[in-house]
Amino acid sequence: MYLDLVERWIVRTTGRTLDQHAADPVPAAAAFPASADQVRLAREVLLTAVDELRTLLINGDDLNSSPTVLAGRLDEISGHVSDYHGARLHLDRLITDPDRTGHVATNPVQPVRRRYVNPGDTVLIVLPHHDYLRKQKIAGRAVRAQINTADVELDPAEFPGPVRLSHGIAGIYRDRVEDRLYHLRATGERRISRR
């Protein structure tokens, strides 16, 4: 499995992969994948802005334009640094969350397996322990769901009316290398509870 810089840092810091965090029954752990995506995006935007400034300086474009161009680029980079800092602080709060660290201290790492899905598939998924799903009293439940391009629709036989959840809230993630959607199963799961 390919691990990018952010995920490698998370594994070194926490001892668990993003998939293993996502499968843990703790809201902070369930929020790890989305928070890691925010850090990745903020790093990518910051890196691009810094590269553009570097190219401007190497090419001497700063000498052939108004001095305000350089100041504008530095202001832009400062804004991107602020965005990165905010994303990183959010991820750091998840890492130090007392419920998450308590769970890790008392529960060994559970191996997980990815099951790839496509839009249009109807599959049995286990809803993660996001705060929203806990308030709805459906976190951790196994439910039938139709996978759509941008969201998931829960089985109307179980949930009256159309109940749609975003991919991340429903525990559907995107493999950045293969550009495919997947959900997680603990490899030790023998039977899925459908409470």
N, C-alpha and C positions, 0 to 999 in steps of 0.2 A: 504494500500500500504506500502510495506517495504521501509524504507529509510536507507541507509547505513550512516556511519559517515560523509563522505564527503558531501552527499546530505543534511543531517541534518544541517551541518555547513552552507551550502549555503542558506538553508531556513531561518536559524536564522539571517544570515548576510544580505540577500537581501529581505526577505519576500516573495519569490517565489520559487516554486519547479523547478527542471531542466526541466520538461515538460512545465511548464508555461513560463520559459525563452525561450525554443526552439520555442514556438509558437509566441513570440513577434516579431514584424517586424523591428528588429534592428540587424545588423550583429554581434555585440558583444554578444547579447543574444542568437543568433543562434549558436554561437561557444561554449556556456556553456557545453553542453553534452560531446563533445570531450575533452574539457579542463578538465572537472571533471574526465573523464576516465584516462587522463594522470596523474592527481594527485593520483587517486586510485592506479594505477599501480606503480607509484614511491613509494608510501607509502608501498605497499605490498612487493616490492623488498627490500626496506630499512628495514622493519620489519623482513623479513626473514633473512637478513644478520646479524642484531642485535641478533636475536634468535640463529643463528649459533654460533656467538661469545660467547654469554652467555652459550650455551651448552658446547663449548670448555673449557671455564673457570670452569664451575661447575664440569665437568668430569676430570679436571686436565690435559687435553690434552696439554695445553700450557706448562706444566712442563716436559712433555715427548717428546717434539719436539724442533726444533730450535727456538730461540727467534724471528727469522724473520717471523715465521708463524703468530704470534700475530700482528706484524707490518704489514704484508700483509693483514690480516683481517681488521685492522683499516684503511688502505689505501682504501680497497674495500668499507668499510662503508662510508668513506669520499666522495668517488665518488658517491655513492647512495644518500648521503645527498645533494650533488650538483645537481643531477638530480631532486630530490624532490623540492629543492629550486627553480629551473628553472620552474618546472611545477606549483608550487604554485604562483610564480610571474606572470606567464601568466594568471592564473585564477584571481589573484588580479587585473590585468589590465582590465579584462573583467568586474569585479565587479564595478570598478571605472570609466569605460568608460562613457564619458559625454553624448553621444547619448543614451546609455542604461539607465543611471540614469535619464536623462530628460524624456525619455519615461515612466519610472516607476512613476515619479512624476506627470505626467499628464494623465495617463491611469490606471484605476483600474485593478487588477489582473483578468485575464480571466480564468474561469474554463476550463480545457481541459480533453478530454477523449481519452484513448488509443484504437486503433483499431488494433488488432493482425492480422498479415499476415504470409504467408508461402512462401518459395521459389516456384516459378511457378505461384503464384497468379498475376493477373492483376487487379490493383486497382486505384482508383482516389486518388491522394495525393496532398497536397498543399506544394509546394516547399518553404523551409525556406529562410530567408533573408541573406544567406551567401554572402560575398563580391563577390565571383565568380559568383553566380547566379544573383546578381544585375548587374554585368558587362554584362552578357548574356541577361539581360532584361527579365528574367523569374522568379525572386524571387517573391513569393506570389501567383504565378499562380497555378491553379488547373490543373493537367495533369494526363493522364492515364499513368501508368507505370507498367512494368512487374518486379516483385521482383525476383532477382536471389540470389544465396547463398552469394555472396560478393559485388554485386552492383545492380543497378536499370537501366533498359533500358526504356527510354521514348518512347511513342507511335510514331512509324515511320510515321503515318499519319499526326501528328502535327509537327514533327521535322525530316526533311529529313536526311537520313543516320542514322547509329546507333549512338544514343546519350546515353552514359552510364555515370552514376554518382555513386560515392561511396555511401554506405548506409547513412553515416553521412551527406554528402552534400545534399542528396535527402530528408532528414528528416525521414529516417528509423532508428530506434534505437533498441537496444537489452535490453530486460527486463532481468536483471542479476539474478533475483530470479527464474523466470519461464523459462529462456533461450529461449525466443521467440522474434521474431521481431515484431515491431509495428510502426505505424505512429500516428500522433496526429490530433485531430479535436477539435476546440473550441466548447464547448457544446452549446454556444449561436448561432452558425452558422446556419442560415436558408437556405442560398443559397450560393453555392461556385462559385466564378467568374472564368470563363475560358478564360479571355482576349485573 
